[in-house]
């Protein structure tokens, strides 16, 4: 950058010019002053001499008129003696000297002189003036001539010169002194400051001028600020330089570790620069191989060259970044997969100047990717759900079956947690997950695998029962759970069917005697624990054998179903209705005392009797009622119930007997 002060004049040159100008000015002042002063003194002398001559003439005339020309001589001599500048005084009449006297006493007589005007000074040595006097009433013209002493005048001029020089020297001295004072007050501090700045030796300076002190202190503040900024800048530059050096080292190490090389293609001269790692990737010696567009194309697999060239040329044409993968064939037919990225750089006019980018050896990653792709296909072909999640429930991996069977997309389910799928009628999803996780950890503490049975809610709200086989894996100090989930909906339905078949009566659909045995045990324990009432009602269809024998088993089955229908409509939801066997039924009534159970039995008896069958007419039932006695066993409880029923039959049927 061109310095904008290059055309400025330095302070030293300015001082030299000022000194030269002041010296010249002083010389002119002295010369002109001397000439003017000399002329002034000379003019004053001439005027004084003229005045003296006139005064002398005015004195001479009365003396001549009074005593004659002879009486004039003493006066003239005295005048010569008094005026040292006079060399001689002459009196002429009719241009003839009639009387004269001089410093040495010589006299000029009968000498004729030419006429001259009083204002005329000839050679600055002779002055004369015309006068007149009366002699016997006759007006006589005379001239008074004064010759000046040349030596005296010369000495006088020298004295004048000495005086002038003296005063001029005084003036010069005062001027120089003033100049020096001004110089030391104004110029010298600036020169000293300039010298200190040049030598970078800024120190405290004393100034006599307040403004100089202010300017210097202000300058020092700004200079110190700039110096501090410069120091900080130098430190930052040093730090950045060190960081850049470290970054370059790290970049080189990173390129070696990641197998990423960098390149720079200058389109103006066609030169290509490679980083060290790029030479390593292509397995060539940087001292022997020079990368060019042609030599690089020779490395690229023949089947990939066209796509490479099209991508490269399109990036230049469109002025856009690009990336592509291609194969290269190296020595010994070694084939590698290269992933290349490039960025186009262009000038302000839009002309492409260079392309820079990176190239990475992704051969191993490509092979690994292909293997993972194959493994993923295998896992996705499995019909069972396979998923991996961390201990917080975040999904890490899902196969196709895991999200398809639940009605989600892969991205949707990856954004969910296991807790959002878990379902239970009695607990929320978080509680279910915590319980399942605790169960899983307990099982895994004893064996390698754990098996859990859970329910998942699908996206459309359906409940999906599944059996999960889990295993805990650790990766980098973090635990994950890998699970294989099997849909057990059909198994559950089958088990439910089998359970229903095992616990219910095929004809009526109510619980059978086997299920009753389970329920009565539980209810007796509850009654004993909480000291609550528990009653049983046994129902027997009167003359049922005769119905079967007379009207057939179908009509008998119809009577049984109708009886079950009537009883089911008239008992509570918490009451348990079972088929005890043949035409006998039992109603288990929790939290019900014997009296209320008898009332219910009577209600049922009336309801059954009120039904009129088309072929049979009316039928009746006998009822036995009893309540649980604390600490008795099931056998005695059932036996007492059976006794009550037979009492009702013995007493004529169609009645309720309570014991």
Backbone torsions as a table, in degrees:
resi	resn	phi	psi	omega
1	UNK	NA	132.1	-177.7
2	UNK	-72.7	135.3	-179.3
3	UNK	-74.7	125.1	-176.9
4	UNK	-75.1	-6.6	178.6
5	UNK	-100.4	7.3	-176.7
6	UNK	-62.8	-31.2	-177.3
7	UNK	-89.8	2.5	179.4
8	UNK	-80.5	155.8	179.6
9	UNK	-94.1	136.3	-178.5
10	UNK	-72.4	158.5	179.2
11	UNK	-63.3	-34.5	178.8
12	UNK	-62.6	-44.0	178.1
13	UNK	-65.3	-40.3	178.6
14	UNK	-62.2	-43.6	178.1
15	UNK	-61.5	-42.2	178.6
16	UNK	-61.4	-44.3	179.3
17	UNK	-64.7	-39.6	178.8
18	UNK	-64.4	-44.2	179.3
19	UNK	-62.6	-43.5	179.1
20	UNK	-62.3	-43.3	-179.3
21	UNK	-65.7	-45.7	-179.3
22	UNK	-64.5	-41.3	178.7
23	UNK	-62.3	-46.0	178.0
24	UNK	-61.8	-42.3	179.7
25	UNK	-63.1	-42.8	178.2
26	UNK	-63.6	-41.3	178.6
27	UNK	-60.7	-44.9	179.0
28	UNK	-64.8	-41.0	179.1
29	UNK	-62.3	-43.3	179.8
30	UNK	-64.5	-45.7	-177.7
31	UNK	-64.5	-49.8	-179.3
32	UNK	-67.6	-37.1	178.4
33	UNK	-65.5	-42.2	177.8
34	UNK	-60.6	-48.3	-178.9
35	UNK	-62.6	-44.3	-178.6
36	UNK	-66.3	-40.9	-178.8
37	UNK	-67.6	-42.3	178.7
38	UNK	-60.7	-45.3	179.6
39	UNK	-64.6	-36.9	179.9
40	UNK	-63.5	-47.9	-180.0
41	UNK	-64.7	-37.9	179.7
42	UNK	-65.0	-42.6	178.4
43	UNK	-63.0	-41.7	178.6
44	UNK	-61.3	-42.4	179.1
45	UNK	-62.1	-43.8	-179.2
46	UNK	-62.7	-44.6	179.8
47	UNK	-62.9	-40.4	179.2
48	UNK	-63.7	-43.3	179.6
49	UNK	-62.1	-41.4	179.1
50	UNK	-60.5	-43.9	180.0
51	UNK	-63.1	-42.5	-180.0
52	UNK	-62.1	-41.9	179.9
53	UNK	-63.1	-42.6	179.3
54	UNK	-62.7	-44.8	179.4
55	UNK	-61.6	-39.9	179.1
56	UNK	-65.4	-40.3	179.3
57	UNK	-62.5	-39.9	178.9
58	UNK	-67.0	-25.3	177.2
59	UNK	-83.0	-33.4	-176.2
60	UNK	-67.5	-41.6	-174.0
61	UNK	-58.9	-49.7	179.2
62	UNK	-62.2	-33.9	-179.1
63	UNK	-66.4	-43.6	-179.6
64	UNK	-64.4	-43.5	-178.3
65	UNK	-63.9	-30.7	-175.7
66	UNK	-86.8	-47.4	-172.4
67	UNK	-119.6	-2.4	-180.0
68	UNK	95.0	172.5	-174.8
69	UNK	-64.4	-31.1	-175.2
70	UNK	-68.4	-29.3	-178.8
71	UNK	-74.7	-7.3	-175.7
72	UNK	-83.6	-23.0	-172.3
73	UNK	-61.4	-46.1	179.9
74	UNK	-57.7	-38.5	179.9
75	UNK	-63.5	-39.9	-178.8
76	UNK	-67.1	-41.0	179.1
77	UNK	-61.8	-42.7	-179.2
78	UNK	-63.9	-39.7	179.5
79	UNK	-63.6	-39.0	178.1
80	UNK	-64.4	-39.1	-179.8
81	UNK	-67.0	-38.0	-178.2
82	UNK	-72.8	-35.9	-177.3
83	UNK	-103.5	99.6	-177.6
84	UNK	-65.3	-20.6	-179.1
85	UNK	-77.3	-11.6	179.5
86	UNK	-85.3	130.9	172.7
87	UNK	-92.9	-37.0	179.2
88	UNK	-160.2	153.3	175.8
89	UNK	-124.9	131.3	-178.7
90	UNK	-125.0	147.3	173.0
91	UNK	-120.8	123.7	-179.2
92	UNK	-122.0	144.0	175.5
93	UNK	-124.3	130.1	-175.5
94	UNK	52.2	45.9	176.9
95	UNK	61.1	23.5	177.5
96	UNK	-126.1	125.3	-179.1
97	UNK	-67.5	122.7	-179.7
98	UNK	-108.2	-17.9	-178.7
99	UNK	-155.3	136.8	178.1
100	UNK	-154.4	157.7	174.3
101	UNK	-151.1	157.5	-177.6
102	UNK	-144.1	175.4	-179.9
103	UNK	-63.4	-35.6	-179.1
104	UNK	-95.3	6.4	175.3
105	UNK	87.5	-3.1	-179.8
106	UNK	-71.5	151.2	-175.7
107	UNK	-131.1	135.4	175.0
108	UNK	-101.9	126.0	177.9
109	UNK	-127.6	152.0	177.8
110	UNK	52.6	34.8	176.9
111	UNK	-103.4	129.8	180.0
112	UNK	-92.4	140.6	178.1
113	UNK	-124.0	152.3	177.0
114	UNK	-79.1	154.9	178.6
115	UNK	-71.3	142.7	178.2
116	UNK	-142.2	150.4	178.6
117	UNK	-80.7	148.3	-177.0
118	UNK	-64.8	-26.6	-179.2
119	UNK	-83.3	-3.1	-177.4
120	UNK	-94.4	131.7	175.6
121	UNK	-116.5	120.7	-177.4
122	UNK	-98.5	114.7	178.0
123	UNK	58.3	14.4	-179.2
124	UNK	58.3	28.8	-179.1
125	UNK	-127.3	-14.6	-178.3
126	UNK	-137.9	136.7	177.4
127	UNK	-132.9	145.4	177.0
128	UNK	-150.1	155.8	-178.5
129	UNK	-143.7	147.9	-178.7
130	UNK	-93.3	136.5	176.9
131	UNK	-135.4	169.7	175.6
132	UNK	-142.2	152.5	177.3
133	UNK	-145.7	166.8	-177.7
134	UNK	-106.1	125.5	175.0
135	UNK	-124.5	110.0	-176.9
136	UNK	54.8	50.3	178.3
137	UNK	58.5	21.0	176.3
138	UNK	-109.6	129.4	-178.3
139	UNK	-82.8	117.5	-176.9
140	UNK	-113.7	133.0	178.6
141	UNK	-89.7	134.0	175.9
142	UNK	-137.5	160.4	177.9
143	UNK	-120.3	134.5	175.7
144	UNK	-104.6	114.9	-175.2
145	UNK	-112.9	131.6	178.1
146	UNK	-120.5	123.6	173.0
147	UNK	-96.6	127.7	-179.2
148	UNK	-84.8	150.2	179.1
149	UNK	-81.2	115.1	-176.4
150	UNK	-62.7	-42.4	179.7
151	UNK	-63.8	-41.5	-179.8
152	UNK	-64.4	-45.1	179.5
153	UNK	-61.2	-38.0	179.1
154	UNK	-64.2	-45.4	177.2
155	UNK	-62.3	-40.3	179.2
156	UNK	-62.4	-41.6	178.5
157	UNK	-64.0	-39.7	178.1
158	UNK	-63.5	-40.2	178.1
159	UNK	-62.0	-42.4	178.2
160	UNK	-61.6	-43.9	178.9
161	UNK	-60.6	-44.0	179.5
162	UNK	-60.4	-43.4	179.7
163	UNK	-62.3	-45.0	-179.5
164	UNK	-62.0	-46.3	-179.9
165	UNK	-60.8	-40.6	-179.8
166	UNK	-59.5	-50.6	-179.8
167	UNK	-66.4	-34.2	177.8
168	UNK	-65.5	-40.1	177.5
169	UNK	-62.8	-40.9	175.3
170	UNK	-58.4	-45.0	-179.3
171	UNK	-62.4	-45.8	180.0
172	UNK	-62.1	-42.3	-179.9
173	UNK	-61.1	-47.2	179.7
174	UNK	-62.4	-41.9	-179.8
175	UNK	-63.9	-45.0	179.2
176	UNK	-63.7	-40.8	178.4
177	UNK	-61.2	-45.0	177.8
178	UNK	-62.4	-41.0	179.4
179	UNK	-62.7	-43.6	179.4
180	UNK	-64.2	-40.3	178.7
181	UNK	-61.7	-47.2	178.3
182	UNK	-63.0	-37.6	-179.6
183	UNK	-63.4	-48.4	-178.3
184	UNK	-71.1	-24.8	178.3
185	UNK	-81.8	-31.9	-172.3
186	UNK	-116.7	-51.1	-171.5
187	UNK	-82.8	-48.2	-174.3
188	UNK	-58.3	-44.9	177.6
189	UNK	-58.7	-39.5	179.7
190	UNK	-66.4	-41.2	178.5
191	UNK	-65.1	-40.2	179.1
192	UNK	-65.8	-42.9	177.2
193	UNK	-61.8	-42.4	179.2
194	UNK	-62.3	-42.1	179.9
195	UNK	-65.3	-40.7	178.7
196	UNK	-64.9	-39.5	179.2
197	UNK	-64.5	-43.0	179.9
198	UNK	-61.6	-39.1	-177.2
199	UNK	-89.9	0.9	-179.9
200	UNK	56.5	40.2	178.6
201	UNK	-121.9	62.4	-178.9
202	UNK	-74.8	124.2	177.6
203	UNK	-141.0	172.5	-175.8
204	UNK	-69.1	128.6	179.3
205	UNK	-117.4	148.4	178.4
206	UNK	-102.2	133.7	179.4
207	UNK	-125.1	143.1	176.5
208	UNK	-85.6	-22.1	-177.8
209	UNK	-95.1	128.1	-176.9
210	UNK	-59.8	-42.5	-179.3
211	UNK	-63.0	-37.3	178.6
212	UNK	-64.1	-42.4	178.8
213	UNK	-61.6	-43.1	179.0
214	UNK	-61.9	-47.3	-179.7
215	UNK	-62.9	-42.3	-177.8
216	UNK	-66.5	-45.2	179.7
217	UNK	-62.8	-40.6	177.1
218	UNK	-63.0	-41.8	178.6
219	UNK	-63.6	-42.6	-178.8
220	UNK	-62.6	-40.4	177.7
221	UNK	-60.0	-48.3	179.8
222	UNK	-65.7	-39.4	-179.6
223	UNK	-63.8	-42.9	179.5
224	UNK	-64.8	-38.7	176.3
225	UNK	-60.7	-46.1	179.9
226	UNK	-64.7	-40.0	179.3
227	UNK	-62.4	-42.7	177.5
228	UNK	-63.7	-43.3	177.8
229	UNK	-62.4	-40.9	179.9
230	UNK	-65.1	-40.3	178.5
231	UNK	-63.2	-45.3	178.2
232	UNK	-62.0	-40.0	179.4
233	UNK	-63.2	-42.9	178.7
234	UNK	-63.0	-40.4	178.2
235	UNK	-64.4	-43.0	178.8
236	UNK	-63.5	-40.4	178.3
237	UNK	-62.4	-42.3	179.2
238	UNK	-63.3	-43.1	179.2
239	UNK	-64.1	-45.8	-179.5
240	UNK	-64.6	-35.8	177.7
241	UNK	-63.9	-44.0	178.4
242	UNK	-64.5	-42.6	178.5
243	UNK	-63.1	-40.8	179.1
244	UNK	-63.5	-42.0	178.1
245	UNK	-62.6	-43.3	178.9
246	UNK	-65.2	-40.6	178.7
247	UNK	-61.6	-40.9	178.5
248	UNK	-63.0	-40.6	178.0
249	UNK	-64.7	-45.3	179.8
250	UNK	-64.3	-37.9	178.6
251	UNK	-62.4	-42.1	179.2
252	UNK	-64.3	-43.7	178.6
253	UNK	-64.8	-39.8	179.9
254	UNK	-64.2	-40.1	178.0
255	UNK	-63.1	-38.2	178.8
256	UNK	-67.6	-40.4	-177.6
257	UNK	-71.9	-42.0	-176.3
258	UNK	-90.3	-3.8	-178.6
259	UNK	59.6	40.2	177.9
260	UNK	-113.6	124.6	176.0
261	UNK	-110.9	157.9	179.1
262	UNK	-116.5	155.4	-178.7
263	UNK	-145.8	159.6	-178.2
264	UNK	-141.8	119.2	-177.5
265	UNK	-112.6	110.3	178.0
266	UNK	-87.1	111.4	-176.0
267	UNK	-74.6	-17.6	-178.9
268	UNK	-74.2	-45.5	-179.9
269	UNK	-109.0	-2.1	176.5
270	UNK	77.5	6.6	-178.1
271	UNK	-79.3	147.2	178.9
272	UNK	-127.7	128.5	178.0
273	UNK	-108.3	134.8	177.2
274	UNK	-115.9	146.0	170.3
275	UNK	-77.7	166.2	-178.4
276	UNK	-58.6	-39.3	-176.8
277	UNK	-66.0	-30.3	179.3
278	UNK	-67.8	-36.7	174.4
279	UNK	-62.7	-38.7	179.1
280	UNK	-65.8	-39.9	-179.6
281	UNK	-62.4	-43.3	-178.9
282	UNK	-85.9	0.1	174.6
283	UNK	56.5	47.8	176.8
284	UNK	-127.9	157.8	-179.7
285	UNK	-87.9	127.8	-178.7
286	UNK	-64.8	-23.4	179.2
287	UNK	-80.3	-22.3	-175.4
288	UNK	-107.1	-24.5	-174.8
289	UNK	-110.3	131.0	176.1
290	UNK	-111.7	115.3	-178.0
291	UNK	-71.9	127.9	172.6
292	UNK	-134.5	168.9	179.8
293	UNK	-59.3	-40.4	-177.5
294	UNK	-69.3	-44.6	-178.3
295	UNK	-66.7	-33.3	177.7
296	UNK	-68.7	-40.5	178.6
297	UNK	-61.1	-31.6	178.7
298	UNK	-65.8	-28.6	178.5
299	UNK	-73.6	-32.6	-172.4
300	UNK	-69.9	139.8	179.3
301	UNK	-57.8	136.2	-177.6
302	UNK	-52.1	-34.7	-178.2
303	UNK	-74.6	-16.3	-177.3
304	UNK	-105.1	-5.5	-174.5
305	UNK	-65.1	-43.6	-177.0
306	UNK	-62.9	-46.3	179.3
307	UNK	-63.7	-35.6	177.9
308	UNK	-64.2	-47.9	-178.5
309	UNK	-64.4	-41.4	179.6
310	UNK	-63.5	-43.6	178.8
311	UNK	-64.0	-42.2	-177.9
312	UNK	-65.5	-47.7	-178.5
313	UNK	-68.0	-36.2	178.5
314	UNK	-65.7	-37.3	177.7
315	UNK	-63.1	-40.4	178.7
316	UNK	-67.2	-42.5	-177.6
317	UNK	-68.2	-45.0	-177.2
318	UNK	-86.0	-10.2	-178.0
319	UNK	55.6	50.2	-176.7
320	UNK	-131.8	161.4	176.1
321	UNK	-72.4	159.7	179.3
322	UNK	-148.7	162.7	174.1
323	UNK	-152.7	144.8	178.1
324	UNK	-162.2	161.5	175.1
325	UNK	-115.2	142.2	179.6
326	UNK	-151.2	163.9	-179.9
327	UNK	-98.5	144.1	173.0
328	UNK	-123.4	148.0	178.4
329	UNK	-115.2	115.8	-176.7
330	UNK	-101.3	-170.2	178.9
331	UNK	-60.2	152.0	-177.6
332	UNK	60.7	26.0	177.9
333	UNK	57.4	30.9	175.4
334	UNK	-75.0	125.9	-178.0
335	UNK	-108.0	132.0	178.8
336	UNK	-127.9	156.3	174.8
337	UNK	-104.9	123.6	-178.3
338	UNK	-112.6	132.0	172.9
339	UNK	-106.2	119.6	-173.7
340	UNK	-119.6	138.8	174.6
341	UNK	-125.2	141.6	-179.0
342	UNK	-137.7	150.6	177.1
343	UNK	-130.3	129.1	-177.4
344	UNK	-89.4	132.4	176.8
345	UNK	-115.8	136.8	-178.3
346	UNK	-140.1	161.4	-177.1
347	UNK	-83.5	-175.3	-176.3
348	UNK	-66.3	-22.5	179.0
349	UNK	-85.4	-3.7	179.5
350	UNK	89.6	8.7	178.5
351	UNK	-84.0	130.9	179.7
352	UNK	-69.1	126.2	-177.2
353	UNK	-103.4	-42.3	-175.7
354	UNK	-157.7	164.5	174.9
355	UNK	-130.6	127.6	178.2
356	UNK	-120.2	156.4	179.7
357	UNK	-179.0	-167.2	-179.2
358	UNK	-130.6	158.2	175.3
359	UNK	-138.3	130.8	-175.8
360	UNK	-125.3	137.5	175.4
361	UNK	-80.5	106.8	-178.0
362	UNK	-111.0	23.4	-177.3
363	UNK	-56.8	-51.5	-178.0
364	UNK	-66.4	-40.1	179.2
365	UNK	-64.9	-37.3	178.5
366	UNK	-63.8	-45.0	179.0
367	UNK	-63.4	-43.3	179.0
368	UNK	-62.5	-40.9	179.2
369	UNK	-61.5	-41.5	178.6
370	UNK	-64.7	-40.5	178.0
371	UNK	-64.2	-43.4	178.9
372	UNK	-65.1	-37.1	178.1
373	UNK	-62.7	-41.8	178.6
374	UNK	-65.5	-43.7	179.2
375	UNK	-64.2	-37.2	178.9
376	UNK	-64.3	-39.5	176.9
377	UNK	-62.3	-40.7	178.2
378	UNK	-62.1	-45.6	-178.7
379	UNK	-66.4	-37.6	-179.5
380	UNK	-71.6	-22.0	178.7
381	UNK	-78.2	-14.1	178.6
382	UNK	-73.7	133.1	-177.7
383	UNK	-77.0	-19.4	179.2
384	UNK	-85.6	150.6	-179.3
385	UNK	-74.7	132.1	175.5
386	UNK	-126.6	122.8	178.1
387	UNK	-145.9	155.0	179.4
388	UNK	-124.5	134.3	176.6
389	UNK	-143.9	159.0	177.5
390	UNK	-84.0	-179.7	-175.6
391	UNK	-69.5	-17.1	176.5
392	UNK	-84.5	-6.2	177.9
393	UNK	97.3	1.7	179.8
394	UNK	-75.2	127.4	179.7
395	UNK	-71.8	136.4	178.1
396	UNK	-109.1	-39.2	-179.0
397	UNK	-142.4	144.7	176.5
398	UNK	-140.4	137.2	169.0
399	UNK	-91.1	173.0	-173.4
400	UNK	-60.9	-41.8	-176.5
401	UNK	-61.4	-32.7	-175.0
402	UNK	-66.9	-36.5	-179.2
403	UNK	-97.9	-26.9	179.1
404	UNK	-68.2	-44.2	-178.7
405	UNK	-65.9	-19.7	179.7
406	UNK	-100.8	-0.3	173.2
407	UNK	82.6	12.6	-179.1
408	UNK	-105.4	163.8	166.9
409	UNK	-84.6	166.5	-178.5
410	UNK	-63.7	-44.1	-178.9
411	UNK	-65.4	-37.0	178.7
412	UNK	-63.1	-46.6	-175.7
413	UNK	-72.5	-32.4	176.3
414	UNK	-65.6	-24.3	177.6
415	UNK	-86.6	2.7	-179.1
416	UNK	-105.7	176.4	173.5
417	UNK	-118.6	159.3	178.6
418	UNK	-57.3	-35.7	-178.0
419	UNK	-58.5	-30.0	-178.5
420	UNK	-73.7	-16.1	178.8
421	UNK	-96.2	-31.5	-176.6
422	UNK	-62.0	141.1	-177.2
423	UNK	-139.7	143.1	172.9
424	UNK	-156.8	146.8	178.2
425	UNK	-70.5	-26.1	-170.4
426	UNK	-103.4	-21.3	-173.6
427	UNK	-131.1	158.1	175.5
428	UNK	-81.5	170.3	-172.4
429	UNK	-63.6	-37.0	-179.4
430	UNK	-65.1	-43.1	179.0
431	UNK	-64.1	-40.0	179.2
432	UNK	-61.8	-45.6	-176.9
433	UNK	-63.9	-43.8	179.5
434	UNK	-61.7	-40.0	179.6
435	UNK	-67.0	-43.9	179.2
436	UNK	-64.9	-39.3	-179.8
437	UNK	-65.2	-41.4	178.0
438	UNK	-64.3	-41.9	177.9
439	UNK	-62.1	-43.4	-179.9
440	UNK	-62.5	-46.9	-178.5
441	UNK	-64.5	-34.7	178.2
442	UNK	-66.0	-42.5	178.8
443	UNK	-67.0	-41.7	-177.5
444	UNK	-69.6	-21.2	176.7
445	UNK	-70.7	-16.9	-177.9
446	UNK	-107.9	-27.5	-178.9
447	UNK	-148.3	171.0	-174.4
448	UNK	-72.2	-31.7	-175.9
449	UNK	-121.6	154.0	177.1
450	UNK	-128.1	145.6	179.7
451	UNK	-121.3	124.9	-179.7
452	UNK	-125.7	150.8	174.1
453	UNK	-116.5	115.8	-176.7
454	UNK	-132.6	175.1	176.0
455	UNK	-124.9	135.0	176.1
456	UNK	-112.5	142.2	175.8
457	UNK	-94.4	126.1	178.9
458	UNK	-78.2	173.0	-176.8
459	UNK	-62.3	-34.0	-179.7
460	UNK	-88.8	10.2	173.2
461	UNK	93.9	-1.9	179.1
462	UNK	-74.0	150.5	178.9
463	UNK	-98.2	125.2	-176.6
464	UNK	-113.5	105.2	177.0
465	UNK	-75.3	132.3	-178.0
466	UNK	-137.5	154.1	173.0
467	UNK	-111.2	123.5	-174.6
468	UNK	-111.2	128.5	171.2
469	UNK	-102.6	119.2	-171.4
470	UNK	-117.7	152.5	174.0
471	UNK	-143.4	140.4	-179.2
472	UNK	-93.6	128.2	176.5
473	UNK	-124.4	151.2	179.2
474	UNK	-120.5	136.8	179.9
475	UNK	-142.0	114.3	178.9
476	UNK	54.9	54.6	176.6
477	UNK	62.0	18.8	177.3
478	UNK	-126.3	139.7	-175.7
479	UNK	-98.9	141.5	177.4
480	UNK	-131.9	155.9	177.2
481	UNK	-116.5	120.6	175.2
482	UNK	-101.2	128.7	-172.8
483	UNK	-129.0	141.9	171.1
484	UNK	-116.6	115.5	-174.0
485	UNK	-106.6	131.2	-179.3
486	UNK	-113.7	128.1	178.6
487	UNK	-69.9	118.5	-178.4
488	UNK	-113.4	27.5	179.3
489	UNK	-58.9	-48.1	-179.1
490	UNK	-65.2	-39.9	178.8
491	UNK	-64.0	-41.0	178.8
492	UNK	-62.8	-43.7	-179.6
493	UNK	-63.9	-40.4	178.9
494	UNK	-64.2	-44.6	179.4
495	UNK	-63.6	-37.3	179.4
496	UNK	-65.9	-39.9	177.9
497	UNK	-63.7	-45.0	179.3
498	UNK	-63.4	-40.4	179.6
499	UNK	-64.9	-40.6	179.3
500	UNK	-65.2	-40.8	179.0
501	UNK	-63.9	-35.3	-178.2
502	UNK	-77.2	-23.3	-171.2
503	UNK	-114.2	-6.1	-177.4
504	UNK	-124.0	160.1	178.3
505	UNK	-84.4	132.0	-175.2
506	UNK	-66.0	-34.5	-175.5
507	UNK	-76.9	-43.6	-172.3
508	UNK	-104.0	-22.6	-177.9
509	UNK	83.6	-1.6	177.0
510	UNK	-89.4	169.7	-178.8
511	UNK	-57.3	148.6	176.7
512	UNK	-97.5	-176.3	-176.7
513	UNK	-64.4	-35.2	-179.8
514	UNK	-61.5	-45.5	179.5
515	UNK	-66.6	-36.3	179.0
516	UNK	-60.0	-38.8	180.0
517	UNK	-59.3	-38.3	178.2
518	UNK	-68.6	-44.2	-174.0
519	UNK	-70.2	-44.2	-177.1
520	UNK	-61.1	-35.2	178.7
521	UNK	-64.8	-44.8	-179.6
522	UNK	-64.7	-44.7	-176.3
523	UNK	-69.0	-34.1	176.5
524	UNK	-66.3	-40.6	177.8
525	UNK	-64.8	-41.0	179.2
526	UNK	-65.2	-42.7	-179.5
527	UNK	-63.4	-40.5	179.5
528	UNK	-68.9	-38.7	-177.1
529	UNK	-69.6	-43.5	-174.8
530	UNK	-102.5	4.6	178.8
531	UNK	55.2	43.9	-179.1
532	UNK	-104.1	160.7	-179.2
533	UNK	-76.7	149.4	176.3
534	UNK	-149.7	122.4	-177.8
535	UNK	-125.5	155.8	178.2
536	UNK	-125.9	141.1	174.9
537	UNK	-122.0	122.5	176.5
538	UNK	-105.5	132.7	-176.6
539	UNK	-117.8	135.0	177.7
540	UNK	-133.5	126.8	-180.0
541	UNK	-74.9	124.8	-177.0
542	UNK	-70.0	136.6	175.3
543	UNK	54.8	37.2	-177.5
544	UNK	-67.5	-34.2	-179.9
545	UNK	-62.1	-39.0	179.4
546	UNK	-65.4	-35.5	178.5
547	UNK	-63.2	-47.5	179.6
548	UNK	-60.9	-42.6	-176.2
549	UNK	-70.8	-34.9	-176.0
550	UNK	-84.4	-47.2	-171.9
551	UNK	-106.9	-6.0	178.3
552	UNK	96.8	162.6	-177.4
553	UNK	-68.3	-29.0	179.5
554	UNK	-63.8	-42.2	178.8
555	UNK	-69.2	-33.5	176.5
556	UNK	-65.3	-42.4	177.4
557	UNK	-63.0	-36.6	179.5
558	UNK	-64.8	-39.6	177.7
559	UNK	-63.5	-43.2	179.6
560	UNK	-61.3	-46.5	-178.2
561	UNK	-63.9	-40.0	-179.1
562	UNK	-67.1	-39.8	178.0
563	UNK	-62.3	-44.3	178.7
564	UNK	-61.3	-39.8	-179.5
565	UNK	-62.7	-44.5	-178.6
566	UNK	-64.7	-46.3	-178.6
567	UNK	-63.4	-44.6	-177.4
568	UNK	-59.5	-34.5	-178.8
569	UNK	-74.8	-20.4	-172.6
570	UNK	-108.3	1.9	177.4
571	UNK	-106.7	167.2	-179.5
572	UNK	-78.0	166.1	178.2
573	UNK	-68.3	-29.6	-178.3
574	UNK	-84.0	-10.3	176.0
575	UNK	-75.3	146.1	-178.2
576	UNK	-111.1	123.1	-176.7
577	UNK	-110.6	122.1	-177.2
578	UNK	-131.6	154.1	173.2
579	UNK	-93.8	115.3	-175.1
580	UNK	-77.3	-31.7	179.3
581	UNK	155.3	136.9	179.6
582	UNK	57.4	-120.5	-179.4
583	UNK	-99.6	14.9	-178.1
584	UNK	-104.7	140.7	-179.2
585	UNK	-135.7	156.3	176.4
586	UNK	-130.0	136.1	171.9
587	UNK	-110.3	118.0	177.9
588	UNK	-93.6	122.0	-174.8
589	UNK	-116.4	96.0	177.7
590	UNK	-67.8	151.3	176.0
591	UNK	53.3	39.0	-178.9
592	UNK	-134.4	127.0	178.2
593	UNK	-83.4	169.9	-173.4
594	UNK	-60.2	-37.9	-178.3
595	UNK	-62.5	-49.5	-179.6
596	UNK	-67.3	-34.2	176.7
597	UNK	-64.1	-38.2	177.9
598	UNK	-65.1	-39.6	177.7
599	UNK	-61.4	-44.5	178.5
600	UNK	-62.5	-41.0	179.8
601	UNK	-62.0	-42.1	178.1
602	UNK	-63.3	-40.1	178.3
603	UNK	-61.0	-42.5	-179.5
604	UNK	-67.4	-40.1	-179.6
605	UNK	-59.3	-46.1	-179.2
606	UNK	-64.0	-43.5	-178.8
607	UNK	-62.3	-40.4	-179.5
608	UNK	-68.7	-41.1	-177.3
609	UNK	-68.2	-26.2	-176.0
610	UNK	-75.7	-11.5	-178.9
611	UNK	-82.4	132.4	-179.8
612	UNK	-110.3	111.4	179.3
613	UNK	-81.1	147.2	-175.2
614	UNK	-64.8	-43.3	-177.0
615	UNK	-98.9	-26.5	-173.7
616	UNK	-97.3	-27.3	-171.4
617	UNK	83.3	-135.9	-178.8
618	UNK	-97.3	148.3	173.0
619	UNK	-124.9	161.0	-179.8
620	UNK	-130.1	165.9	178.2
621	UNK	-135.1	151.7	174.7
622	UNK	-104.6	143.7	-174.2
623	UNK	-126.1	132.6	171.7
624	UNK	-114.7	134.7	-176.3
625	UNK	-128.1	139.0	174.0
626	UNK	-156.0	161.2	179.7
627	UNK	-120.4	155.4	-177.3
628	UNK	-72.5	134.7	175.2
629	UNK	-105.5	128.7	-173.9
630	UNK	-53.8	138.1	175.8
631	UNK	74.6	-1.0	175.5
632	UNK	-79.7	158.8	-179.4
633	UNK	-90.6	171.3	-176.3
634	UNK	-63.7	-38.8	-176.4
635	UNK	-60.8	-47.6	-179.5
636	UNK	-66.0	-35.4	179.6
637	UNK	-64.2	-46.0	-178.9
638	UNK	-71.2	-37.8	-179.7
639	UNK	-62.2	-42.1	178.6
640	UNK	-63.9	-37.8	177.8
641	UNK	-63.8	-43.4	-179.7
642	UNK	-63.2	-39.4	178.6
643	UNK	-61.7	-42.8	179.0
644	UNK	-61.0	-40.8	-179.3
645	UNK	-64.6	-45.1	-178.8
646	UNK	-68.0	-28.5	174.7
647	UNK	-63.6	-41.3	178.2
648	UNK	-62.6	-38.8	178.6
649	UNK	-68.0	-43.0	-178.7
650	UNK	-64.3	-29.4	-177.0
651	UNK	-85.1	5.3	173.4
652	UNK	117.7	6.3	178.4
653	UNK	65.7	177.1	-179.6
654	UNK	49.2	49.4	180.0
655	UNK	-153.4	170.3	-179.7
656	UNK	-115.5	127.2	176.5
657	UNK	-123.9	127.5	-179.7
658	UNK	-114.3	136.1	177.4
659	UNK	-123.0	NA	NA
